[in-house]
Amino acid sequence: MSRYAIRSLVSDDFAALATLENDVFGALGEAVLCPHYLRLCTEIFPESSFVALDGDRAVGYLLAFVREREAWCTTLAVIPAYQKTRVAVQLIGAFVRHIIDRVDACWFTVKEDNEAARAVHRMLGAVEVGRRIDFYGPGDERIVATIDRATFERMRGKYERLGLVPPRASVGAAA
């Protein structure tokens, strides 16, 4: 059993998300997410976004949006002291379990120099399909990657081996 709890967001997570933003991205000199964006996640898309807790302390989060049969995974952040733990894997697992049978495509955007995130996307089966110029503002360029339904099905065995999703029940298995 993991010492970390992973759960969907709730309204009260807003302050913890803002603190995590500063502890992860602000500490690196990066721009932090707008408070309106964080509130949107806690109020309108809480079921597809997740927080990692070590006891009562929030140590990471994954923000995502699901609309109809498409998902957008926008941000994964883990505070530095927990980056060599299984927190990121557990957050990704919660997200994959949430979307794998619900969506036909999952989209990611990432800066070109963020090789760690790009490696996670590749491990999940995402393919880089383009670039967006001025995505979050002037001069911001993002690589766009996607996982389609066929890839989700092809990758399911790998996801199961990695513990991201539970094994499918065998057809005809005894109850």
N, CA and C of each residue as an Amber inpcrd file, in Angstrom:
protein
   525
   0.8470000  -1.1860000   0.0000000   0.0000000   0.0000000   0.0000000
   0.8880000   1.2430000   0.0000000   0.4840000   2.2230000  -0.7620000
   1.2470000   3.4560000  -0.8940000   1.0310000   4.3620000   0.3160000
   2.0630000   5.1270000   0.6260000   1.8970000   6.0850000   1.7220000
   1.2390000   7.3630000   1.2360000   1.0390000   7.4840000  -0.0700000
   0.4190000   8.6710000  -0.6510000  -1.0240000   8.3770000  -1.0140000
  -1.8740000   9.3500000  -0.7690000  -3.2780000   9.2520000  -1.1750000
  -3.4590000  10.1130000  -2.4110000  -4.1150000   9.5680000  -3.4060000
  -4.4160000  10.3030000  -4.6280000  -5.9320000  10.3800000  -4.7190000
  -6.4430000  11.5730000  -4.9180000  -7.8930000  11.7280000  -5.0350000
  -8.2170000  12.8650000  -5.9930000  -9.4590000  12.8730000  -6.4530000
  -9.9440000  13.9650000  -7.2890000  -9.9810000  15.2460000  -6.4630000
  -9.8990000  16.3660000  -7.1680000  -9.9290000  17.6550000  -6.4860000
 -11.2870000  17.9310000  -5.8520000 -11.2630000  18.7780000  -4.8450000
 -12.4660000  19.3480000  -4.2370000 -12.2360000  20.8510000  -4.1260000
 -13.2920000  21.5830000  -3.9000000 -13.2140000  23.0410000  -3.8350000
 -12.1560000  23.5260000  -2.8430000 -12.0460000  22.8620000  -1.7220000
 -11.1030000  23.2780000  -0.6890000  -9.6330000  23.0910000  -1.0770000
  -9.3510000  22.4520000  -2.2050000  -7.9710000  22.2540000  -2.6570000
  -7.3660000  23.4960000  -3.3040000  -8.1750000  24.5140000  -3.5280000
  -7.7050000  25.7090000  -4.2310000  -6.4220000  26.2780000  -3.6190000
  -6.3920000  26.5070000  -2.3190000  -5.2210000  27.1130000  -1.6680000
  -3.9960000  26.2070000  -1.7840000  -4.2040000  24.9070000  -1.6350000
  -3.0820000  23.9710000  -1.7570000  -2.5100000  23.9750000  -3.1690000
  -3.3750000  24.0700000  -4.1900000  -2.8890000  24.1340000  -5.5700000
  -2.0600000  25.3900000  -5.7990000  -2.5230000  26.5180000  -5.2740000
  -1.7790000  27.7700000  -5.4300000  -0.4060000  27.6680000  -4.7550000
  -0.3510000  27.0500000  -3.5900000   0.9270000  26.8550000  -2.8920000
   1.8410000  25.9460000  -3.7010000   1.2930000  24.8490000  -4.2300000
   2.0950000  23.9370000  -5.0440000   2.6340000  24.6350000  -6.2850000
   1.8210000  25.4480000  -6.9140000   2.2660000  26.1990000  -8.0940000
   3.5060000  27.0180000  -7.7630000   3.4740000  27.7260000  -6.6370000
   4.6200000  28.5380000  -6.2300000   5.8200000  27.6770000  -5.8480000
   5.5730000  26.5560000  -5.1620000   6.6560000  25.6890000  -4.7200000
   7.3330000  24.9580000  -5.8730000   6.5920000  24.6730000  -6.9410000
   7.1640000  23.9370000  -8.0740000   7.6260000  24.8950000  -9.1660000
   6.7010000  25.6420000  -9.7350000   7.0350000  26.4840000 -10.8830000
   7.6100000  27.8390000 -10.4790000   7.0420000  28.4610000  -9.4680000
   7.5630000  29.7420000  -9.0100000   9.0040000  29.6270000  -8.5480000
   9.3430000  28.5240000  -7.8640000  10.7100000  28.3150000  -7.3820000
  11.7110000  28.1980000  -8.5260000  11.2270000  27.8130000  -9.7110000
  12.0940000  27.6980000 -10.8900000  12.1350000  28.9780000 -11.7130000
  11.4200000  30.0000000 -11.2410000  11.3510000  31.2450000 -11.9890000
  10.3640000  31.2100000 -13.1360000   9.5340000  30.1770000 -13.1770000
   8.5170000  30.0400000 -14.2240000   7.2670000  30.8160000 -13.8160000
   6.4440000  31.1050000 -14.7850000   5.1400000  31.7050000 -14.4990000
   4.2730000  30.6650000 -13.7970000   3.4220000  31.1280000 -12.9030000
   2.5040000  30.2250000 -12.2170000   1.1140000  30.3620000 -12.8310000
   0.2980000  29.3340000 -12.6190000  -1.0500000  29.3580000 -13.1630000
  -1.8880000  30.4460000 -12.5130000  -2.7190000  31.0390000 -13.3020000
  -3.6530000  32.0650000 -12.8550000  -4.6050000  31.4710000 -11.8120000
  -4.9510000  32.2100000 -10.7740000  -5.8810000  31.6670000  -9.7770000
  -7.2350000  31.3020000 -10.3780000  -7.6510000  31.9870000 -11.4410000
  -8.9250000  31.6520000 -12.0860000  -8.8650000  30.2480000 -12.6850000
  -7.7210000  29.9050000 -13.2580000  -7.5170000  28.5900000 -13.8450000
  -7.5910000  27.5070000 -12.7580000  -6.9330000  27.7640000 -11.6380000
  -6.9620000  26.7990000 -10.5350000  -8.3820000  26.6290000 -10.0000000
  -9.1140000  27.7350000  -9.8840000 -10.4920000  27.6520000  -9.3960000
 -11.3590000  26.8920000 -10.3900000 -11.1410000  27.0960000 -11.6760000
 -11.8590000  26.3480000 -12.7090000 -11.6750000  24.8400000 -12.5060000
 -10.4510000  24.4490000 -12.1870000 -10.1670000  23.0240000 -11.9660000
 -10.8810000  22.4870000 -10.7300000 -10.9170000  23.2710000  -9.6500000
 -11.5450000  22.7740000  -8.4160000 -13.0660000  22.8090000  -8.4730000
 -13.6190000  23.6690000  -9.3210000 -15.0770000  23.8270000  -9.3350000
 -15.7730000  23.1650000 -10.5260000 -15.1440000  23.1770000 -11.6960000
 -15.8280000  22.6950000 -12.8920000 -15.2690000  21.3670000 -13.3870000
 -13.9710000  21.1150000 -13.1890000 -13.3480000  19.8830000 -13.6680000
 -12.6660000  19.0950000 -12.5460000 -13.2680000  19.0130000 -11.3610000
 -12.5680000  18.3420000 -10.2620000 -12.4240000  16.8330000 -10.4590000
 -13.3680000  16.2120000 -11.1610000 -13.3210000  14.7520000 -11.2900000
 -12.2000000  14.2830000 -12.2070000 -11.6790000  15.1480000 -13.0780000
 -10.6060000  14.7390000 -13.9860000  -9.2480000  15.3050000 -13.5730000
  -9.1910000  15.9740000 -12.4270000  -7.9410000  16.5250000 -11.8940000
  -7.6960000  15.8970000 -10.5250000  -6.4200000  15.7190000 -10.1930000
  -6.0830000  14.9230000  -9.0090000  -5.0220000  15.6110000  -8.1580000
  -5.0810000  15.3560000  -6.8690000  -4.0880000  15.8650000  -5.9390000
  -3.4690000  14.6700000  -5.2130000  -2.1710000  14.7730000  -4.9390000
  -1.4450000  13.7510000  -4.1780000  -1.2000000  14.2930000  -2.7780000
  -1.5080000  13.4820000  -1.8020000  -1.3550000  13.8820000  -0.4030000
  -0.4020000  12.9410000   0.3190000   0.4660000  13.5140000   1.1340000
   1.2790000  12.7530000   2.0740000   0.7430000  13.1610000   3.4330000
  -0.1080000  12.3340000   3.9920000  -0.8590000  12.7300000   5.1720000
  -1.8390000  13.8080000   4.7640000  -1.7790000  14.9510000   5.4270000
  -2.6430000  16.0860000   5.0780000  -1.9670000  17.0770000   4.1310000
  -0.7260000  16.8180000   3.7750000   0.0490000  17.7650000   2.9620000
  -0.0850000  17.4430000   1.4690000  -0.5050000  18.4250000   0.6840000
  -0.5440000  18.2750000  -0.7720000   0.8860000  18.3550000  -1.2900000
   1.2950000  17.3320000  -2.0800000   2.6710000  17.2800000  -2.5780000
   2.7400000  17.2570000  -4.1090000   1.5950000  17.1580000  -4.7660000
   1.5840000  17.1590000  -6.2230000   0.1670000  17.2020000  -6.7470000
   0.0520000  17.4770000  -8.0360000  -1.2730000  17.5020000  -8.6600000
  -1.1540000  17.2380000 -10.1490000  -2.2560000  16.8410000 -10.7440000
  -2.4070000  16.7020000 -12.1840000  -3.7190000  17.3770000 -12.5460000
  -3.6430000  18.3370000 -13.4740000  -4.8340000  19.0620000 -13.9010000
  -5.2100000  18.6210000 -15.3050000  -6.4820000  18.3040000 -15.4980000
  -6.9580000  17.8350000 -16.7970000  -8.4190000  18.2030000 -16.9740000
  -8.8040000  18.2470000 -18.2200000 -10.1810000  18.5710000 -18.5840000
 -10.7050000  17.4830000 -19.5100000 -11.9290000  17.0630000 -19.2840000
 -12.5800000  16.1040000 -20.1790000 -13.8550000  16.7560000 -20.6810000
 -13.9920000  16.7570000 -21.9930000 -15.2110000  17.2620000 -22.6220000
 -15.6120000  16.2510000 -23.6810000 -16.8110000  15.7330000 -23.5050000
 -17.3230000  14.6880000 -24.3890000 -16.3080000  13.5600000 -24.4630000
 -15.7350000  13.2700000 -25.6350000 -14.8410000  12.1190000 -25.7910000
 -13.3790000  12.5330000 -25.9640000 -13.0370000  13.7450000 -25.4480000
 -11.6560000  14.2020000 -25.5120000 -11.1960000  14.6860000 -24.1410000
  -9.9110000  14.4260000 -23.8770000  -9.2940000  14.8870000 -22.6300000
  -8.0880000  15.7480000 -22.9730000  -7.8190000  16.7180000 -22.1200000
  -6.6370000  17.5550000 -22.2150000  -5.9280000  17.4810000 -20.8760000
  -4.7410000  16.9250000 -20.8620000  -3.9200000  16.8650000 -19.6530000
  -3.0030000  18.0740000 -19.7150000  -3.2080000  19.0290000 -18.8130000
  -2.5350000  20.3170000 -18.9510000  -1.3300000  20.5020000 -18.0440000
  -1.3580000  19.9740000 -16.8390000  -0.2630000  20.2380000 -15.9070000
  -0.0840000  19.0640000 -14.9490000   1.1720000  18.6840000 -14.7590000
   1.5550000  17.7120000 -13.7410000   2.6660000  18.3720000 -12.9440000
   2.4930000  18.4620000 -11.6460000   3.5080000  19.0940000 -10.8060000
   3.6630000  18.3130000  -9.5100000   4.9110000  18.1210000  -9.1100000
   5.2420000  17.4530000  -7.8500000   6.3420000  18.2830000  -7.2020000
   6.2050000  18.5780000  -5.9170000   7.2270000  19.3900000  -5.2480000
   8.5660000  18.6410000  -5.2670000   9.6690000  19.3780000  -5.3060000
  10.9820000  18.7580000  -5.4800000  11.2910000  17.6040000  -4.5270000
  10.9430000  17.7180000  -3.2670000  11.2640000  16.6590000  -2.3060000
  10.5710000  15.3320000  -2.6270000   9.5500000  15.3580000  -3.4750000
   8.7850000  14.1510000  -3.8010000   8.9640000  13.7230000  -5.2540000
   9.8710000  14.3590000  -5.9760000  10.0150000  14.0610000  -7.3950000
  10.6940000  12.7230000  -7.6740000  11.3660000  12.1520000  -6.7520000
  11.9940000  10.8410000  -6.9500000  11.1890000   9.7280000  -6.2760000
   9.9400000  10.0190000  -5.9840000   9.0510000   9.0290000  -5.3730000
   8.0680000   8.5520000  -6.4410000   7.0540000   7.8310000  -6.0600000
   6.0480000   7.3280000  -7.0020000   4.8560000   8.2640000  -7.1220000
   4.9500000   9.4800000  -6.5960000   3.8180000  10.4040000  -6.6270000
   3.3760000  10.6860000  -8.0590000   4.3100000  11.0260000  -8.9460000
   3.9330000  11.3390000 -10.3320000   3.2770000  10.1400000 -11.0040000
   3.8320000   8.9520000 -10.7940000   3.2630000   7.7350000 -11.3880000
   1.8440000   7.5050000 -10.8730000   1.6340000   7.7290000  -9.5850000
   0.2980000   7.5230000  -9.0240000  -0.6960000   8.5580000  -9.5570000
  -0.2620000   9.7920000  -9.7440000  -1.1450000  10.8090000 -10.3320000
  -1.4990000  10.4380000 -11.7720000  -0.4980000  10.0230000 -12.5340000
  -0.7480000   9.6110000 -13.9190000  -1.6850000   8.4130000 -13.9480000
  -1.4870000   7.4640000 -13.0480000  -2.3670000   6.3000000 -12.9850000
  -3.8110000   6.6920000 -12.7200000  -4.0280000   7.6010000 -11.7800000
  -5.3940000   8.0490000 -11.4870000  -6.0290000   8.6770000 -12.7190000
  -5.2600000   9.4800000 -13.4360000  -5.7700000  10.1270000 -14.6380000
  -6.0790000   9.1010000 -15.7300000  -5.1500000   8.1900000 -15.9830000
  -5.3700000   7.1770000 -17.0310000  -6.5820000   6.3240000 -16.6940000
  -6.7160000   5.9120000 -15.4470000  -7.9030000   5.1250000 -15.0560000
  -9.1830000   5.9120000 -15.3030000  -9.1290000   7.2110000 -15.0770000
 -10.3140000   8.0480000 -15.2570000 -10.7070000   8.1630000 -16.7290000
  -9.7310000   8.2180000 -17.6260000 -10.0640000   8.5150000 -19.0300000
 -10.0470000   7.3260000 -19.9770000  -9.3650000   6.2510000 -19.6400000
  -9.0660000   5.2150000 -20.6310000 -10.3000000   4.6600000 -21.3420000
 -11.3850000   4.5160000 -20.6540000 -12.5990000   3.9870000 -21.2840000
 -13.6270000   5.0810000 -21.5630000 -13.2580000   6.3400000 -21.3690000
 -14.1900000   7.4590000 -21.5590000 -13.9120000   8.3000000 -22.7960000
 -12.6550000   8.3220000 -23.2500000 -12.2970000   9.2600000 -24.3100000
 -11.7430000   8.5480000 -25.5380000 -11.8240000   9.2460000 -26.6580000
 -11.2550000   8.7590000 -27.9110000  -9.9030000   9.4030000 -28.1950000
  -9.5810000  10.4590000 -27.4620000  -8.2850000  11.1180000 -27.6360000
  -7.9230000  11.8620000 -26.3590000  -6.6340000  11.8680000 -26.0740000
  -6.0880000  12.6690000 -24.9730000  -4.9850000  13.5310000 -25.5660000
  -5.0300000  14.8200000 -25.2650000  -4.1020000  15.8080000 -25.8010000
  -3.1800000  16.3290000 -24.7110000  -1.9380000  16.6150000 -25.1030000
  -0.9360000  17.2010000 -24.2210000  -0.2860000  18.3740000 -24.9520000
   0.1000000  19.3880000 -24.2210000   0.9630000  20.4330000 -24.7580000
   2.1580000  20.5500000 -23.8300000   3.3220000  20.7910000 -24.4140000
   4.5470000  20.8090000 -23.6130000   5.5890000  21.6970000 -24.2890000
   6.4100000  22.3300000 -23.4760000   7.5450000  23.0880000 -24.0180000
   8.5570000  22.0930000 -24.5970000   9.2160000  22.5150000 -25.6570000
  10.1790000  21.6400000 -26.3240000  11.2870000  21.1730000 -25.3920000
  11.7300000  22.0250000 -24.4770000  12.8450000  21.6600000 -23.6000000
  12.4310000  20.8480000 -22.3730000  11.1500000  20.5380000 -22.2490000
  10.6990000  19.7450000 -21.1000000  10.7550000  18.2570000 -21.4620000
  11.9730000  17.7440000 -21.5080000  12.1830000  16.3600000 -21.9240000
  11.5410000  15.3630000 -20.9570000  11.4960000  15.6840000 -19.6790000
  10.8780000  14.7590000 -18.7180000   9.4030000  14.5450000 -19.0520000
   8.6820000  15.6190000 -19.3030000   7.2560000  15.4960000 -19.6480000
   7.0850000  14.8040000 -20.9880000   7.9170000  15.1400000 -21.9510000
   7.8170000  14.4970000 -23.2660000   8.0680000  13.0010000 -23.1520000
   8.9840000  12.5940000 -22.2760000   9.2540000  11.1700000 -22.0680000
   8.0400000  10.4720000 -21.4590000   7.3670000  11.1400000 -20.5270000
   6.1420000  10.5670000 -19.9410000   5.0860000  10.4080000 -21.0270000
   4.9080000  11.4160000 -21.8540000   3.9250000  11.3390000 -22.9330000
   4.2360000  10.1630000 -23.8610000   5.5170000  10.0090000 -24.2500000
   5.9080000   8.8840000 -25.1250000   5.6450000   7.5520000 -24.4430000
   5.9820000   7.4530000 -23.1460000   5.7630000   6.2100000 -22.4050000
   4.2890000   5.8300000 -22.4160000   3.4120000   6.8300000 -22.3850000
   1.9680000   6.5730000 -22.4120000   1.4620000   6.2520000 -23.8150000
   2.3170000   6.4470000 -24.8330000   1.9250000   6.1560000 -26.2050000
   1.5700000   7.3810000 -27.0250000   1.7840000   8.5740000 -26.4840000
   1.4500000   9.7960000 -27.2170000   2.4150000  10.0070000 -28.3750000
   1.8830000  10.5860000 -29.4250000   2.6470000  10.9310000 -30.6140000
   2.5900000  12.4480000 -30.7790000   3.7440000  13.0540000 -31.0090000
   3.7810000  14.4960000 -31.2460000   3.2490000  14.7730000 -32.6480000
   2.2390000  15.6500000 -32.7120000   1.5320000  15.8740000 -33.9810000
   1.6280000  17.3060000 -34.4930000   2.2530000  18.1980000 -33.7470000
   2.3500000  19.5700000 -34.2330000   2.8930000  20.5120000 -33.1910000
   2.8430000  21.7830000 -33.5360000   3.2940000  22.8530000 -32.6460000
   2.2540000  23.9530000 -32.6480000   2.1610000  24.6340000 -31.5130000
   1.2820000  25.8140000 -31.4010000   2.1490000  26.9960000 -31.0230000
   2.0800000  28.0190000 -31.8170000   2.8360000  29.2430000 -31.5810000
   1.9600000  30.2050000 -30.7680000   2.5680000  30.9290000 -29.8410000
   1.8710000  31.8950000 -28.9820000   0.7280000  31.2320000 -28.2030000
   0.9450000  30.0050000 -27.7600000  -0.1220000  29.2190000 -27.1290000
  -0.6520000  29.8790000 -25.8620000   0.2270000  30.1640000 -24.9070000
  -0.1980000  30.8200000 -23.6650000   0.1020000  32.3110000 -23.6700000
   0.6300000  32.7970000 -24.7680000   0.9450000  34.2150000 -24.8930000
   2.0350000  34.3980000 -25.9290000   2.3490000  35.6320000 -26.2570000
   3.3650000  35.9140000 -27.2690000   4.6920000  35.2250000 -26.9480000
   5.2070000  34.5230000 -27.9430000   6.4960000  33.8510000 -27.7910000
   6.4260000  32.4750000 -27.1530000   5.2680000  32.0570000 -26.6730000
   5.1440000  30.7370000 -26.0430000   4.8340000  29.7040000 -27.1230000
   5.7570000  28.7570000 -27.2970000   5.5810000  27.7070000 -28.2880000
   5.4390000  26.3710000 -27.5700000   4.4630000  25.5980000 -27.9730000
   4.2010000  24.2990000 -27.3600000   4.1420000  23.2050000 -28.4180000
   4.6760000  22.0560000 -28.0610000   4.5020000  20.8590000 -28.8700000
   3.1660000  20.2500000 -28.4690000   2.4040000  19.7800000 -29.4310000
   1.1230000  19.1250000 -29.1860000   1.3070000  17.6340000 -29.4450000
   0.8590000  16.8170000 -28.5020000   0.9230000  15.3620000 -28.6380000
  -0.4480000  14.7870000 -28.3190000  -0.7170000  13.5960000 -28.8350000
  -2.0220000  12.9700000 -28.6050000  -1.9030000  11.4580000 -28.4830000
  -2.8410000  10.9020000 -27.7770000  -3.0540000   9.4510000 -27.7150000
  -4.4670000   9.2220000 -28.2290000  -4.6040000   8.3660000 -29.2360000
  -5.9480000   8.0910000 -29.7680000  -6.4920000   6.7820000 -29.2010000
  -7.7370000   6.4930000 -29.4820000  -8.4220000   5.3110000 -28.9600000
  -7.6560000   4.0330000 -29.2890000  -7.2100000   3.8760000 -30.5300000
  -6.4900000   2.6590000 -30.9220000  -5.2130000   2.4980000 -30.0930000
  -4.5340000   3.5890000 -29.8170000  -3.3120000   3.5260000 -29.0110000
  -3.6300000   3.1720000 -27.5700000  -4.7120000   3.7290000 -27.0270000
  -5.1140000   3.3330000 -25.6670000  -5.2910000   1.8190000 -25.6000000
  -5.9740000   1.2490000 -26.5800000  -6.2130000  -0.1970000 -26.5710000
  -4.9070000  -0.9650000 -26.7460000  -4.0470000  -0.5040000 -27.6460000
  -2.7700000  -1.1720000 -27.8790000  -1.8770000  -1.0890000 -26.6330000
  -1.9530000  -0.0020000 -25.8940000  -1.0910000   0.2250000 -24.7350000
  -1.6560000  -0.3330000 -23.4300000  -2.8850000  -0.8050000 -23.4480000
  -3.5330000  -1.2410000 -22.2030000  -2.7000000  -2.2670000 -21.4510000
  -2.1280000  -3.2270000 -22.1440000  -1.2970000  -4.2340000 -21.4730000
  -0.1120000  -3.5990000 -20.7470000   0.5260000  -2.6390000 -21.3850000
   1.6340000  -1.9270000 -20.7450000   1.1390000  -1.1500000 -19.5360000
   0.0040000  -0.4710000 -19.6870000  -0.5620000   0.2720000 -18.5620000
  -0.8460000  -0.6710000 -17.3890000  -1.3400000  -1.8570000 -17.6860000
  -1.6160000  -2.8440000 -16.6320000  -0.3120000  -3.2720000 -15.9570000
   0.7200000  -3.5890000 -16.7500000   2.0120000  -4.0100000 -16.1830000
   2.6220000  -2.9220000 -15.3040000   2.4330000  -1.6600000 -15.6910000
   2.9660000  -0.5500000 -14.9080000   2.1090000  -0.2160000 -13.6880000
   0.9410000  -0.8470000 -13.5840000   0.0460000  -0.5850000 -12.4650000
  -0.7750000   0.6800000 -12.6280000  -0.8290000   1.2250000 -13.8460000
  -1.6230000   2.4350000 -14.0780000  -3.1130000   2.1370000 -14.1340000
  -3.4650000   0.9660000 -14.6560000  -4.8600000   0.5280000 -14.7040000
  -4.9220000  -0.9090000 -14.2080000  -6.0550000  -1.3000000 -13.6310000
  -6.1760000  -2.6930000 -13.1910000  -6.3530000  -3.6080000 -14.3980000
  -5.9850000  -4.8640000 -14.2470000  -6.2050000  -5.8190000 -15.3560000
  -7.7100000  -5.9370000 -15.6600000  -8.0040000  -6.1120000 -16.9260000
  -9.4000000  -6.3490000 -17.3010000  -9.8130000  -7.7160000 -16.7940000
 -11.0650000  -7.8200000 -16.3840000 -11.5940000  -9.1070000 -15.9560000
 -11.6350000 -10.0330000 -17.1600000 -11.2360000 -11.2700000 -16.9750000
 -11.2740000 -12.2460000 -18.0630000 -12.7030000 -12.5710000 -18.4320000
 -12.9540000 -12.7120000 -19.7290000 -14.2730000 -13.1050000 -20.1990000
 -14.5160000 -14.5340000 -19.7740000 -15.6230000 -14.7840000 -19.1470000
 -15.9810000 -16.1190000 -18.7180000 -15.3420000 -16.5180000 -17.3990000
 -14.6780000 -15.5960000 -16.7050000 -14.0590000 -15.9040000 -15.4260000
 -15.1360000 -16.1750000 -14.3820000 -14.8140000 -17.0550000 -13.4500000
 -15.7550000 -17.4010000 -12.3950000 -15.9780000 -16.2090000 -11.4900000
 -17.1970000 -16.0590000 -11.0270000 -17.5200000 -14.9290000 -10.1480000
 -17.1950000 -15.2310000  -8.7280000
